[in-house]
Amino acid sequence: MTMQDNFSAPPSEDDPLAARRRRLIFRANHRGTFETDILIGGFVEANVATMTDAELSDMEAIMEMPDPELTDWLFGRLPLPEEKATPMLRRMVDASRAKGAGKTV
């Protein structure tokens, strides 16, 4: 066993989506509010590796949405407007509400 065997190979730079995935992880974890950093960052980190080009585009569009609106939708304080309800945003809302369902208030 060589020293090299202990390390995993770095992500392939040949993957055209690798840079987009890295940017999304950073942006999702640096939204500006602690709550959205946790919700969005956790969702992105858990799902970004399998996102397709179209899903990455959808997620990038979500990153452009204002934090107050996004937070209200994710926490269920406001319903998700139909015109904003992309498949990715629906997945995020469902995931965040499922996490919240296990909490006692």
C-alpha angles and dihedrals in degrees: 000000000000129000087252091062090067094064129069117231116264116253111280113261086206088073104095090204097052096087092046090051092051091049091049092051091051094046093045091054095044104051095129102249123080095224096052092043088058098042099040096033092051092048093048094046091050095048112023096089091065099038117122124223090265092048091050089052090051091049091048089054090051089053088061093058118103115262097234093057094042092048092050091052095045093049092044095241088127130024117253106257112239092232090058097041102110117167091255094049090048089053090050093048092047092048095048093046091048089055091049093049090070092058125093117221 
